[in-house]
Amino acid sequence: MTYLILNMSIRCGGLSCKTREVAMSRIEQILSSIESLSDQEFAKLRDWFAERDWERWNKQIEEDSEAGKLDFLIKEALTEKEKDTLKEL
């Protein structure tokens, strides 16, 4: 197992350097486990991962929308509609 060696004098992204080392070790363990999966197990993991990724992305879009971060898109669409330059999908 390989550990990421960190210079203790640098900031470690809000985590203690020891925590960062453990996190990297866990990722390496996960990657190793994934490599050993059968084709059927890998397909199941891939499907689960894709669904989980979609859920996180969808949650982020909802949060951004509620926070007004996507309002510029509405303005842009309304402007294009007023100019009658919307493109048919």
N, C-alpha and C positions, 0 to 999 in steps of 0.2 A: 504494500500500500504506500502511495506517495503522498506526502504532506506538502502543502505550499509553505515555503519558508518566507516569513515576513520580517522586514526590518522593524524592530520595535519602536523606532523613532518616527515612523510615518503613521498618519491617521489611517484607520482601517474601516472607513466607510460607516461609522457609527457603531460598529461592532468591536468588541475587544479582539485583539490579534489572535488570541487563543480560540475564540469563537469562530473567527474566519477560517483558521486551520481546520477545525472540526467540520465546518460546513463544506469545505473543499474535500475533505476526506469522505463525507457522506455522498457528495456528488460522484466522486470516483467510484464508490461502492455501488451506487445506483447504476452508473454507466456499465460497470462490469456485470451487474446482474442482468441488465437489458441485453447485453451481448450474448448471454447464455440462454436467452429465451428461445423456445421453439417457434416455428413460423406462426402457429396458431396463437400462442401466448403473445407474440409480438403484435399480431393483428389486433388482438383484444386490447392490449396496452395502447396501441396507436389510436384505436377508436375512442378509448377512454380519454386519452390525452387531447385529441382533437375536440371532443365535446367539452372538456374542462377549459380548454383554451377559448372556445367560442363563448362559454358562459362568462369568463373573466372579461373578454372583449366587450360583450354585450353589456355587462354591468358597468364597465368604464364609459361606454357610450351613453348609457342612461344617466350616470353621474355627471358627465360633461354637459349633457343636454339640460339637466336640471340646474346646473350652475351657470347656464347661459354661454358656455364656451363654444357652442355650435350656432349661436344666433347669427353669426356672419354668413352662414350658409343659407339661412332663410332670407336674409337681406339680399344676398346675391341672386337667389332664385326669383325673388319678387322683382328685382331690378331687371332681370332678363325677361321676365313675363311682361313687364311694362314696355320694354323695348320690342316685344314680340320676337325675341331671338332665342326662345327655348327650343331645344332640339328634341325631336321625337325619339323615344327610346325603343 
